[in-house]
């Protein structure tokens, strides 16, 4: 078991090992519960289940065989300029609702979900040797709700679910996990209107709790460790019907769109 904790009564992170390669139609809830059972870990009411997007997308058939993709002239030009696979570029273009920026071989796209990210979230790593591309789920919030319901039906416990993907960040180097699908918890904690330790009323403090939980879970999941799910245990989350769209800044306030 890979785990980490802040202190005895703090938050604990448990990486779920032994989950096999996922294919279209597979039972992700069953894999999560089987991993917990094999590790001797009982699901608790204060657990949050975190699962990578790639697992969900594979189970939902959101994988494209690049051999069947015919690149457009635009994709061919861009790929030739930056030494990219034109089939992959074409898939990115198809998955983009809008291209925000194109530079240095990177496409920054707005997806139809409203996410602004590199390459519309299309990923060719860890997918059949690079000959297939994995797309974002059609509706990751709905995917999270289905996973929550399936776990609840099997165990009687309906934990919050967070589905994650890796995003880059303005102003910061490196990528980190963020929440792209949520069920059962409120993704934001709003401290506006509350006094700080010195009595000043806070006016801008809204904490992206779902993103912080997604990023924390990555510490025990890793990118190459074949650990696509984790439990966050002991965090006092706020139950609710939040959505990943709650985390997307409206275009009118987004300085990068």
C-alpha positions, 0 to 999 in steps of 0.5 A: 500500500502506498500512503501518506498522511499529515499526522495521526488525525490528518488526511491520508492518501491511499494509492489503489494498486492492482487495477488492470489495463482498462478496456471499453465496457470494463467495470471501473467500480468493480476494479476499485473495490477489488483493489481495496479488498486485495489491499485489506482496506475497507471503504469508509464514509469519509473517503473520497475516491479519485480516478484518472480520466484515462481509466474512465475514457478507456472504459467508455470507449473514448479512444481513437485509432489513429490509423483511421484518422484522415488529417486535414490540410491544416493539420498536415501543415501544423504537424509538418512545421512542428514535427508532430503526428498529423493524425494526432493534430487532427484529433485535437482539432476535432475535439476543440470547440475553439483554438485559444492559441497555437505556438511552439507546437502546442495547441491551447484549446477550449473544449466543448466542456469549457476547459481551456487546456493543451491539445483539448485534453487529447492524450497519446501516452500510455495508450497502445504504444502511441497508435491510439489517442485517448479523449476526454469523457463526453461528460465527466461529471456524469461519469463520476455520478455513475461511478458513485452510484455503482460503488454505492450499490455494491457497498452501501457507501456513496463516496464523493468521486473526483475524476482527474486530468493533468493540466498546465497552469498560467504563471507556473512551470509543470503540470498538476492534476485537476478535477474534470469530473465531480460527484458528491462534493462541493468543489469550491469553498467560499471564504468571502465575507468571513473575517481573517485572523486579524478581523479583515473581511476576505473579499477574494478567497475562494478555494478550489478544493476539488483541484487540491484533492485531485493534486494531492491524490497524484502524489500517490498515483504517479504518472508511470506507476500504474496506479490510476486511482486513490482514496483521500481519507479524512478530509472534511469535505462539504457534500453537495451536487457540485460540477466541474463547470463550477471550476471554470472561470467565465469567459468575461473574467478569464484573462487568458481567453 
